[in-house]
Amino acid sequence: MGRKINMAVIGTGRMGSVHVANLVRHIPEANLAAICDIRLEVARAVADELGIHRVVRDYHELLEDPGIDAVLIASSTDTHAFIIQDAATAGKHIFCEKPLALDLESIDDALAVVNKANVKLQVGFNRRFDRSFQRVHQIVESGEIGKPCILRITNRDPEPPSMEFLKVSGGMFLDMSIHDFDMARYQMGEVEEIFAMGNVLVTPGLEEIGDLDTTVISLKFVNGAVGAIDNSRKAVYGYDQRLEIFCTNGTAMAENEAETTIRQGDRQGFHSAKPPYFFMQRYAPCYVEEVRQFVECVQEDKPTPINGLDGRMAVLLGHAAWKSYREKRPVNISEFGGN
């Protein structure tokens, strides 16, 4: 193991506080040097709980510190792009929560600065680090079950986020489906065409902000394969996460996980445990592993597993899905300048 990487976390809300706790408790390769939040009282509460000594309100103070090697950006989405630019200019390596921004122009500006500064950037698509999804990827990539033909992804939340969050989220395709777009590329390669349909069926009032809560997205990949993603904001039985890749000589499936493997039988039939309630429980190990691998990439000076172009493509596919939905037609990715 190389020297410890000194890191600072910018943003200590829901996701930021998870990363802070993981850095302190589960990633010995890193040293959490400081945390930052414009809501200083929020950051101080996190610091008090975890024994963190340095808390600041202005992230520029951290970027000016030569002892800090890297920053983890978990602030609100609308701040990601300009903090990335500032951090890259300061020579800091960057882990940024998804999305990099909600518009492609801001992402392109940020990536140009990152490339010029020659710093590392990793985007927080945590699901790539799920062991079951990784195993599906390995099986298909090995060729042992033939050529991939059909991708199926199910991604359903147990309940919708707050209306306040939804108003600034970028909508279903840029908030929720963005994980599935990245997973689709990870499993199958580049997308050529997208067709999206949807409606508001489970969240009254969502129509007023122009969003959706129930969608099906069809994909056509450059390699000729096809795919289907189904999303819902409300699965009453719990967090539903499934993946299948059907190939010419077989199929590879990652089934939904449950809180336990127990099945109970009685006069009413057989009953099994519920799925984990939400992403914090389902993907808890992935949040640790993605940051651990980022730290390793900084230590060993190697490319990050999910780079800025991966982050850009997921947002591009989100915009293509919105365009398809609004214009009621398939949209070729070349309409956005290609890959």
VODOBA-616956 format. One record per residue (C-alpha): x, y, z. Coordinates in Angstrom, 2 decimals. Layout:
BEGIN
X;Y;Z $
...
END
This chain:
BEGIN
0.00;0.00;0.00 $
1.26;3.48;-0.89 $
1.19;6.50;1.33 $
-2.12;7.61;2.75 $
-4.04;10.04;0.56 $
-5.20;13.18;2.36 $
-8.80;13.88;1.38 $
-11.44;16.50;2.07 $
-15.19;16.12;1.60 $
-17.20;19.04;0.23 $
-20.86;18.72;1.17 $
-22.02;16.80;4.23 $
-25.69;16.19;3.44 $
-27.24;12.78;2.82 $
-24.56;11.36;0.51 $
-21.69;13.44;1.85 $
-22.21;12.18;5.38 $
-22.15;8.58;4.09 $
-18.81;9.18;2.37 $
-17.40;10.92;5.44 $
-18.32;7.97;7.67 $
-16.90;5.48;5.17 $
-13.59;7.36;4.90 $
-13.23;7.44;8.67 $
-14.35;3.87;9.38 $
-13.67;1.74;6.32 $
-10.94;3.21;4.08 $
-7.60;3.13;5.93 $
-5.75;4.02;2.72 $
-7.12;7.58;3.08 $
-6.84;10.23;5.75 $
-9.87;12.50;6.03 $
-8.21;15.84;6.63 $
-11.26;18.12;6.62 $
-14.93;18.47;5.74 $
-16.80;21.44;4.30 $
-20.39;22.62;4.06 $
-21.97;26.05;3.62 $
-24.30;24.92;6.41 $
-21.55;24.92;9.00 $
-23.78;23.54;11.73 $
-24.52;20.44;9.61 $
-20.83;19.80;9.00 $
-20.00;20.32;12.68 $
-22.60;17.77;13.73 $
-21.03;15.20;11.39 $
-17.55;16.14;12.63 $
-18.53;15.79;16.27 $
-19.97;12.34;15.66 $
-16.88;11.04;13.85 $
-14.08;12.90;15.58 $
-13.09;15.13;12.64 $
-11.04;18.13;13.74 $
-11.17;20.48;10.77 $
-14.47;21.91;9.56 $
-14.76;24.82;7.11 $
-17.55;26.68;5.34 $
-15.65;27.79;2.22 $
-14.20;25.00;0.07 $
-11.59;27.38;-1.38 $
-9.81;27.15;1.96 $
-9.31;23.43;1.35 $
-8.12;23.92;-2.22 $
-5.44;26.32;-1.02 $
-4.07;23.70;1.38 $
-1.05;21.94;-0.22 $
-1.46;19.05;2.21 $
-4.76;17.94;0.68 $
-4.35;15.56;-2.26 $
-7.95;15.00;-3.32 $
-11.50;16.19;-2.75 $
-14.78;14.32;-2.71 $
-17.61;16.52;-4.01 $
-21.01;15.66;-2.56 $
-22.58;19.11;-2.58 $
-25.77;19.98;-4.50 $
-25.75;19.11;-8.21 $
-25.79;22.73;-9.35 $
-22.37;23.27;-7.70 $
-20.55;20.24;-9.08 $
-19.20;21.69;-12.33 $
-17.65;24.85;-10.93 $
-16.18;23.09;-7.89 $
-14.62;20.52;-10.24 $
-13.02;23.35;-12.22 $
-11.72;25.04;-9.09 $
-10.39;21.78;-7.65 $
-8.68;20.79;-10.89 $
-7.09;24.22;-11.23 $
-5.76;23.79;-7.69 $
-4.22;20.45;-8.69 $
-6.51;18.28;-6.57 $
-7.73;14.87;-7.69 $
-11.52;14.66;-7.71 $
-14.23;12.18;-6.82 $
-17.61;13.71;-7.71 $
-21.08;12.40;-7.01 $
-23.35;12.01;-10.02 $
-24.36;13.85;-12.09 $
-21.42;16.06;-13.05 $
-24.01;18.67;-14.04 $
-27.47;18.71;-15.59 $
-26.32;20.31;-18.87 $
-23.67;19.09;-21.28 $
-22.03;22.49;-21.77 $
-21.14;22.77;-18.08 $
-19.79;19.22;-18.12 $
-17.67;19.92;-21.18 $
-16.22;23.06;-19.59 $
-15.39;21.14;-16.40 $
-13.80;18.21;-18.25 $
-11.65;20.58;-20.31 $
-10.18;22.03;-17.11 $
-9.66;18.54;-15.64 $
-7.82;17.40;-18.76 $
-5.66;20.52;-18.86 $
-4.74;20.14;-15.17 $
-4.01;16.41;-15.66 $
-5.77;15.41;-12.43 $
-7.84;12.30;-11.85 $
-11.63;12.44;-11.90 $
-14.01;9.67;-10.86 $
-17.80;9.89;-11.04 $
-19.92;8.28;-8.32 $
-21.83;5.62;-10.21 $
-21.73;3.24;-7.27 $
-23.71;0.41;-8.86 $
-20.76;-0.62;-11.01 $
-19.17;-1.82;-7.77 $
-22.02;-4.16;-6.85 $
-20.63;-7.71;-6.77 $
-23.63;-9.26;-8.54 $
-23.62;-6.71;-11.36 $
-19.85;-7.08;-11.71 $
-20.22;-10.85;-11.96 $
-22.81;-10.52;-14.73 $
-20.36;-8.24;-16.56 $
-17.55;-10.77;-16.14 $
-19.65;-13.71;-17.37 $
-20.79;-11.89;-20.49 $
-17.37;-10.40;-21.22 $
-15.78;-13.85;-21.01 $
-17.88;-15.04;-23.96 $
-18.86;-18.26;-22.20 $
-22.58;-17.70;-22.84 $
-22.17;-16.26;-26.31 $
-22.98;-12.90;-27.82 $
-25.15;-10.48;-25.78 $
-28.55;-9.87;-27.36 $
-30.95;-8.34;-24.79 $
-30.37;-6.23;-21.68 $
-33.12;-5.87;-19.09 $
-32.83;-3.53;-16.09 $
-35.45;-3.03;-13.38 $
-34.90;-0.06;-11.06 $
-37.81;0.84;-8.75 $
-37.67;3.00;-5.64 $
-39.84;2.25;-2.60 $
-41.20;5.80;-2.47 $
-40.69;9.11;-4.29 $
-38.29;11.76;-3.01 $
-39.64;15.06;-1.69 $
-41.24;17.43;-4.16 $
-38.57;20.01;-3.25 $
-35.88;17.60;-4.46 $
-37.79;16.59;-7.57 $
-38.15;20.21;-8.66 $
-34.37;20.58;-9.00 $
-33.39;16.98;-9.84 $
-33.47;17.27;-13.62 $
-36.41;14.89;-13.74 $
-36.78;11.12;-13.89 $
-34.30;10.50;-16.71 $
-31.50;12.69;-15.30 $
-31.98;11.70;-11.66 $
-33.13;8.10;-11.39 $
-32.60;6.56;-14.85 $
-29.08;8.00;-15.07 $
-27.83;5.06;-12.99 $
-29.39;2.66;-15.48 $
-27.88;4.44;-18.46 $
-24.44;4.07;-16.91 $
-25.12;0.42;-16.07 $
-26.31;-0.21;-19.64 $
-23.04;1.18;-21.04 $
-20.99;-0.77;-18.48 $
-22.68;-4.03;-19.42 $
-23.27;-3.65;-23.16 $
-21.22;-0.79;-24.61 $
-22.32;2.38;-26.34 $
-25.96;3.21;-27.03 $
-26.99;4.17;-30.56 $
-30.70;4.94;-30.16 $
-33.16;5.52;-27.35 $
-36.95;5.57;-27.09 $
-38.63;6.60;-23.84 $
-42.25;6.57;-22.71 $
-43.80;7.27;-19.36 $
-46.53;8.78;-17.22 $
-47.45;10.03;-13.75 $
-49.25;7.13;-12.04 $
-48.15;7.08;-8.39 $
-47.16;10.63;-7.40 $
-50.03;13.14;-7.52 $
-48.90;16.63;-8.46 $
-45.83;15.56;-10.40 $
-47.46;16.66;-13.65 $
-47.25;20.26;-12.48 $
-43.44;20.22;-12.58 $
-43.28;18.27;-15.85 $
-41.81;15.10;-14.39 $
-42.68;11.39;-14.55 $
-42.78;8.53;-12.04 $
-43.30;5.47;-14.27 $
-41.18;4.88;-17.38 $
-40.00;2.27;-19.86 $
-36.93;3.03;-21.97 $
-35.90;1.03;-25.03 $
-32.27;1.04;-26.12 $
-30.49;0.02;-29.29 $
-26.75;-0.53;-28.87 $
-23.99;0.10;-31.39 $
-23.19;-3.64;-31.36 $
-26.75;-4.45;-32.51 $
-28.10;-5.63;-29.16 $
-31.26;-4.15;-27.66 $
-32.30;-3.27;-24.13 $
-35.21;-2.29;-21.91 $
-35.17;-0.33;-18.65 $
-38.22;-0.01;-16.42 $
-38.36;2.58;-13.65 $
-40.91;3.40;-10.98 $
-40.79;5.85;-8.10 $
-42.98;3.65;-5.90 $
-42.60;-0.10;-5.38 $
-44.63;-0.77;-2.26 $
-42.75;-4.01;-1.48 $
-39.33;-2.31;-1.29 $
-36.29;-1.37;-3.33 $
-36.32;-3.41;-6.55 $
-33.00;-3.86;-8.40 $
-32.68;-6.53;-11.09 $
-30.50;-7.09;-14.14 $
-30.38;-9.68;-16.94 $
-28.28;-10.06;-20.06 $
-29.68;-12.63;-22.47 $
-27.06;-14.05;-24.82 $
-26.92;-16.47;-27.75 $
-25.84;-19.39;-25.55 $
-27.45;-18.54;-22.23 $
-28.33;-15.75;-19.84 $
-26.79;-14.02;-16.79 $
-29.13;-12.63;-14.15 $
-28.72;-10.65;-10.95 $
-31.90;-11.14;-8.96 $
-33.36;-8.77;-6.40 $
-31.74;-9.01;-2.99 $
-33.67;-9.54;0.25 $
-33.03;-8.64;3.88 $
-32.66;-12.37;4.64 $
-32.83;-15.62;2.64 $
-35.56;-17.06;4.88 $
-38.77;-18.40;3.34 $
-41.68;-19.26;5.60 $
-44.41;-21.67;4.59 $
-47.85;-21.82;6.16 $
-51.52;-22.31;5.18 $
-51.44;-19.07;3.21 $
-48.47;-20.21;1.14 $
-44.79;-19.27;1.12 $
-43.48;-15.88;2.29 $
-40.03;-14.35;1.90 $
-38.28;-11.33;3.35 $
-38.66;-7.86;1.84 $
-35.92;-6.31;-0.30 $
-33.66;-3.75;1.42 $
-35.63;-0.57;1.99 $
-33.54;1.80;-0.14 $
-30.21;2.45;-1.84 $
-28.38;3.30;1.38 $
-28.90;-0.30;2.56 $
-28.78;-2.10;-0.82 $
-25.59;-0.47;-2.05 $
-23.78;0.26;1.23 $
-20.67;-1.83;0.32 $
-20.50;-0.15;-3.10 $
-20.12;3.32;-1.58 $
-17.06;2.08;0.30 $
-15.53;0.26;-2.65 $
-15.89;3.09;-5.18 $
-13.99;5.54;-2.96 $
-11.43;2.90;-1.97 $
-10.68;2.31;-5.64 $
-10.44;6.05;-6.29 $
-7.87;6.36;-3.50 $
-5.96;3.42;-4.97 $
-5.90;5.12;-8.38 $
-4.41;8.24;-6.82 $
-1.84;6.19;-4.89 $
-0.78;4.14;-7.90 $
-1.27;6.81;-10.57 $
-3.64;4.74;-12.69 $
-6.89;5.63;-14.52 $
-10.10;5.78;-12.52 $
-12.72;3.08;-13.23 $
-15.45;5.63;-14.07 $
-14.12;8.76;-15.75 $
-15.51;12.11;-16.82 $
-16.61;10.85;-20.23 $
-18.64;8.12;-18.52 $
-20.31;10.83;-16.46 $
-20.98;12.90;-19.57 $
-22.50;10.00;-21.51 $
-24.98;9.17;-18.74 $
-26.23;12.77;-18.78 $
-26.35;12.79;-22.59 $
-28.53;9.66;-22.54 $
-30.79;11.35;-20.00 $
-31.29;14.30;-22.33 $
-31.88;11.93;-25.26 $
-34.56;10.14;-23.21 $
-36.30;13.42;-22.41 $
-36.17;14.41;-26.08 $
-37.61;11.06;-27.09 $
-40.42;11.30;-24.54 $
-41.37;14.84;-25.50 $
-41.18;14.27;-29.26 $
-42.69;10.77;-29.08 $
-40.03;9.18;-31.31 $
-36.77;7.25;-31.17 $
-33.76;9.55;-30.79 $
-30.38;8.70;-32.27 $
-27.43;9.64;-30.08 $
-25.82;11.29;-33.12 $
-28.37;14.09;-32.66 $
-26.29;15.13;-29.66 $
-23.01;15.03;-31.49 $
-22.41;11.29;-31.13 $
-20.45;9.56;-28.39 $
END
